[in-house]
Amino acid sequence: MAAAMTARTIDLAARDAAIEQIAAKLGVPAERGRRFAELTSLRVGGAIDWVLSPQAEEQAAALVFELAQKEIAWRPLGSGSNVLADDGAHHYVILTVKELKTDPVFQGARVSVSAGYSLPRLCIDSARRGLSGIEGLNGIPGTVGGALWMNAGAFDQEIGTVVETVRVARDGRVVEIPGREVKWNYRHTSFQEGELLLGATLVLHPGDPEKIRARMEEAKGQRMATQPHGARSAGCFFKNPPASSIGTGKMIDDLGMKGTRKGGAVVSPKHANFIVTEGDDARAEDALALAEEIRERVKREHGIDLEYEVELWSSESEPGAVATGSHNSTGFFDPVATAPGSDTTEEES
Ligand code: EPU
C-alpha cells in the first residue's frame, strides 16, 4: 500500500509539474482548489485537481495537444449546466471554454461564434439582426460549445440543423469541419470524448425581427411557466424515450414523484424531469440516488429504461486524453475499457 501510495504521489507530482510547465509555456491561466459544486449548475460535486482556462481558440488547441502528448487526462466544461459530477476527488484537468467568448461575427445570415459564448446571448444577438433558427433555444442556460456537444434543442429547434462548420482542436491547430459530417441526433452527437469544440459558424435565416422576437418571448414564457428557473438544476435529467408517446416528465409526474426528496435533491414540483438541489449539504450522491429511484419506478411501471440526458462524470475513472469511452451501468462515464493509453496513475488504489 505504501509503495502504491508513493507511486501515485510521484505520478501526480510529475503530472502536476508537467501541467504547470504547459500552462506557463502557453500562457494559460491555471487554477487549483476548485470544486464541481462551484462550476456546475446543480451546485454539487467534488474537488478538481486543475482548472485550465484558455483565452483564445488557437491557445486552446495548442493546450489539448500538449496535454495529449503527456497523456494528461482532461475534460471540457462550459457552463456546467448539463453535468452531474460525483462527490469524489476528480484527478483530471478541467479545461473550461468559458473564456473563449469573443463577440460573434455576423456576415449576412452567417454568424461565427466561439464555444464559450452564452447561447441565450447568441439567440438575442441573432434575433436583433432579424435572423431566425435558434430563437427557441433562448432559455437554455449553456455555452455554445455545450450546445454543440449535445445538440441542444427546445421548441422544435436544434442547434445542429443550423451548423455550417464546427471548429475543433486537432494536432495542436484549429480545424474547421463541415457540420454535415457530424451526426446530430436527439441530444447527442458523434463528437467523441477527447475532442475539443472551439466554435462554429451557423447559417441562420433572415426573417421579420418582430416575429422572431415574438417567438423567442413565447418560448421563454412557456419555459418559465413549465420549468423551474432560478433553481439549481441541470435541465431535463432524462431523455424522452424514443418509442413512447408519453414524455419522461409526464411519466414521472403520473407516478406521483414530484416533490420526492433524497437528502438535498428533489424532483421539481414544477417539471418532474428536473432534479433540483437545495441547501449547503446537497451532494451529487443525493441527486444520483433520486435519479436511480426514478429509473427503477419507470422501469417497473412502464418497462422503459430511461436514458440519462445529463452527463454523469465519475471520479473513479479518468477521461482518456485522446480516447473514446462508454457509459457504465450506473451511467457514469467510464473510459478505462476503451482507453489503453489513458493515465494509469490511479490504478494501484
Ligand atoms: N408534463 C407533465 N408533468 C410534468 C412535465 C410535463 O404532465 O411534470 C406534460 C406537459 O404538460 C406536456 C408534456 O408533458 O403536456 C410535455 O412536456 P414539455 O412540453 O415540458 O416537454 P418535455 O418533453 O418534458 C422537452 C425537452 C426540454 C425542452 C422542452 C420544450 C427533453 C428531455 N426535454 O421537454 O428540454 O425545454 O421539451 O421544448 O427532450 C433539456 O433538454 O434539458 C430540456 C429541458
Boltz pocket constraint, residues with backbone or C-beta under 6 A from the ligand:
constraints:
  - pocket:
      binder: B
      contacts: [[A, 153], [A, 154], [A, 155], [A, 156], [A, 226], [A, 234], [A, 235], [A, 236], [A, 237], [A, 238], [A, 239], [A, 240], [A, 247], [A, 248], [A, 249], [A, 250], [A, 253], [A, 268], [A, 270], [A, 271], [A, 272], [A, 273], [A, 309]]
      max_distance: 6.0
